[in-house]
Amino acid sequence: MDTEGYILRTIDYKDTSKLLYVYTETGIQSMIARGVKKMQSPLRHLAQTSNRIMMDLSSGKLPTLKDATLIDHHPSVKQDLVRSTVLSVINELIYYNVSAEDDHPKLFGFLKKFIEVLKTTDHPMELLMVFELKFLFFAGYAVPLRHCHVCKSEEGLAFDVHEGALVCANHKNPNHHYYEAEIYRPLRYYYYVDVLNFEGLSVDKPTLKTLHEAVNHLHSMHMGHTSKAKKILNSLID
């Protein structure tokens, strides 16, 4: 039976083949794409990272990719340095952090919507934070950004980096680091916005850098994974 999938990662395998790690509605599926490095292989152009394909697999724990049809290779994304790096961050985030128990149909559907918005947005670095923050929620880590997470107050709020949540003046820890409204309000927007309704906030470069620092801290605290692609993206902000 044909299965739709999105290629997260490829690894060279022997002389002419590749191992593919493909995200589907049932999770990450690994497979062998035999002979795809040969110039005459009909699957050569399909077995590339970030391609969305319809695939026919053999049976077994490590199946062979028997045939595939290209659905989308996202040329407008891959030809742009920032957009392509954003997509690489997403690929790493999914590859290293999803588990068998996750709601894969939900994440797979969201991934497709996200990429469609990534193709056209003028604010790809802001859009990335939409995915990163929603992925935290998907993985079970809530980021309370509507009110103080202790007493529900909506007055005198600041974002406590150590708690990963909003706190009011009465519950601030003097030993913690805080971000004020110019940072937590954009974070709130990215966290709650419907990705299909996303509109960039056109934040200035120093604010964008601080926003990414805050999100990076949340991911480091909850996920423990340091993205190589995110390091590249951070250098583009400097």
MOZISUL-V892450 format. One record per residue. N is the residue number from 1. NEAR is the number of other C-alpha atoms within 12 Angstrom. D_CENTER is the distance of its C-alpha to the mean C-alpha in Angstrom with 2 decimals. Layout:
((N | NEAR | D_CENTER) (N | NEAR | D_CENTER))
This chain:
((1 | 13 | 27.94) (2 | 16 | 25.30) (3 | 26 | 21.66) (4 | 31 | 18.73) (5 | 44 | 15.78) (6 | 46 | 12.87) (7 | 44 | 13.41) (8 | 35 | 10.85) (9 | 32 | 13.63) (10 | 30 | 17.34) (11 | 25 | 20.15) (12 | 21 | 23.70) (13 | 17 | 26.14) (14 | 15 | 29.83) (15 | 14 | 31.25) (16 | 20 | 30.02) (17 | 25 | 27.21) (18 | 30 | 23.52) (19 | 31 | 21.51) (20 | 37 | 18.53) (21 | 36 | 15.63) (22 | 39 | 14.63) (23 | 43 | 12.42) (24 | 35 | 14.82) (25 | 24 | 15.87) (26 | 24 | 17.49) (27 | 29 | 14.85) (28 | 32 | 14.54) (29 | 34 | 17.78) (30 | 31 | 19.28) (31 | 34 | 22.12) (32 | 34 | 24.54) (33 | 41 | 24.87) (34 | 29 | 28.45) (35 | 26 | 29.98) (36 | 32 | 27.04) (37 | 26 | 27.75) (38 | 18 | 31.19) (39 | 12 | 31.83) (40 | 11 | 33.44) (41 | 19 | 30.70) (42 | 20 | 29.73) (43 | 30 | 26.22) (44 | 25 | 25.71) (45 | 24 | 23.71) (46 | 32 | 21.60) (47 | 44 | 20.42) (48 | 32 | 17.90) (49 | 33 | 14.24) (50 | 41 | 12.02) (51 | 39 | 15.16) (52 | 32 | 15.45) (53 | 32 | 18.79) (54 | 28 | 21.40) (55 | 33 | 22.84) (56 | 23 | 26.01) (57 | 27 | 26.11) (58 | 21 | 29.10) (59 | 14 | 29.62) (60 | 12 | 29.14) (61 | 11 | 26.68) (62 | 17 | 25.54) (63 | 22 | 26.25) (64 | 26 | 26.97) (65 | 38 | 25.33) (66 | 25 | 28.52) (67 | 29 | 27.46) (68 | 33 | 24.53) (69 | 25 | 24.22) (70 | 26 | 21.71) (71 | 20 | 20.04) (72 | 28 | 17.97) (73 | 28 | 17.20) (74 | 29 | 15.73) (75 | 20 | 18.39) (76 | 20 | 17.90) (77 | 28 | 14.37) (78 | 23 | 15.53) (79 | 14 | 18.65) (80 | 19 | 17.11) (81 | 19 | 16.25) (82 | 31 | 13.86) (83 | 36 | 12.00) (84 | 31 | 11.97) (85 | 30 | 10.77) (86 | 39 | 7.79) (87 | 46 | 7.10) (88 | 31 | 8.13) (89 | 35 | 5.82) (90 | 45 | 2.90) (91 | 36 | 6.26) (92 | 29 | 7.38) (93 | 38 | 5.26) (94 | 39 | 6.38) (95 | 30 | 9.56) (96 | 22 | 10.71) (97 | 27 | 10.16) (98 | 29 | 11.02) (99 | 20 | 14.77) (100 | 18 | 17.47) (101 | 15 | 18.18) (102 | 22 | 14.92) (103 | 21 | 15.09) (104 | 25 | 13.62) (105 | 21 | 15.25) (106 | 19 | 13.59) (107 | 31 | 9.94) (108 | 32 | 11.07) (109 | 22 | 12.75) (110 | 27 | 10.02) (111 | 36 | 7.88) (112 | 31 | 11.25) (113 | 22 | 11.96) (114 | 35 | 8.94) (115 | 38 | 10.01) (116 | 26 | 13.53) (117 | 31 | 13.12) (118 | 38 | 11.49) (119 | 27 | 14.69) (120 | 22 | 17.00) (121 | 27 | 15.80) (122 | 21 | 17.69) (123 | 25 | 15.20) (124 | 35 | 11.91) (125 | 40 | 11.50) (126 | 41 | 12.14) (127 | 45 | 9.85) (128 | 44 | 6.82) (129 | 42 | 8.39) (130 | 41 | 8.68) (131 | 43 | 5.17) (132 | 46 | 5.47) (133 | 41 | 8.97) (134 | 35 | 8.90) (135 | 37 | 6.95) (136 | 32 | 9.88) (137 | 23 | 12.26) (138 | 28 | 11.17) (139 | 28 | 11.86) (140 | 18 | 15.12) (141 | 20 | 14.95) (142 | 23 | 16.35) (143 | 38 | 16.45) (144 | 32 | 19.86) (145 | 33 | 20.01) (146 | 29 | 22.98) (147 | 26 | 25.82) (148 | 27 | 27.03) (149 | 26 | 25.64) (150 | 21 | 29.14) (151 | 18 | 31.57) (152 | 20 | 29.61) (153 | 20 | 31.28) (154 | 20 | 29.81) (155 | 17 | 32.07) (156 | 19 | 31.66) (157 | 32 | 27.97) (158 | 38 | 25.83) (159 | 40 | 22.47) (160 | 35 | 23.35) (161 | 32 | 20.93) (162 | 25 | 22.52) (163 | 30 | 22.35) (164 | 33 | 18.91) (165 | 36 | 20.75) (166 | 41 | 23.32) (167 | 38 | 26.92) (168 | 28 | 30.18) (169 | 24 | 32.93) (170 | 19 | 34.80) (171 | 25 | 32.09) (172 | 26 | 30.99) (173 | 18 | 31.39) (174 | 12 | 33.10) (175 | 11 | 31.49) (176 | 17 | 27.90) (177 | 20 | 25.94) (178 | 27 | 25.10) (179 | 31 | 23.38) (180 | 25 | 25.48) (181 | 25 | 24.96) (182 | 22 | 23.79) (183 | 32 | 20.58) (184 | 34 | 20.17) (185 | 26 | 20.90) (186 | 35 | 18.03) (187 | 44 | 15.72) (188 | 28 | 17.50) (189 | 29 | 16.96) (190 | 34 | 13.16) (191 | 31 | 13.14) (192 | 26 | 15.65) (193 | 24 | 15.44) (194 | 18 | 15.21) (195 | 31 | 12.55) (196 | 24 | 15.46) (197 | 17 | 17.60) (198 | 29 | 15.46) (199 | 24 | 17.78) (200 | 28 | 17.17) (201 | 26 | 19.43) (202 | 18 | 20.57) (203 | 22 | 20.58) (204 | 18 | 22.51) (205 | 18 | 21.25) (206 | 16 | 22.38) (207 | 26 | 20.74) (208 | 32 | 17.39) (209 | 23 | 17.73) (210 | 28 | 18.70) (211 | 40 | 15.87) (212 | 37 | 13.35) (213 | 25 | 15.80) (214 | 33 | 15.78) (215 | 41 | 12.05) (216 | 31 | 12.26) (217 | 26 | 15.26) (218 | 33 | 13.80) (219 | 33 | 11.21) (220 | 22 | 14.19) (221 | 19 | 16.42) (222 | 25 | 14.63) (223 | 27 | 12.55) (224 | 15 | 14.79) (225 | 23 | 12.47) (226 | 21 | 12.77) (227 | 28 | 10.45) (228 | 19 | 12.94) (229 | 24 | 10.93) (230 | 34 | 10.31) (231 | 20 | 14.09) (232 | 19 | 14.77) (233 | 30 | 12.94) (234 | 27 | 14.88) (235 | 14 | 17.98) (236 | 19 | 17.63) (237 | 22 | 17.96) (238 | 15 | 21.11))
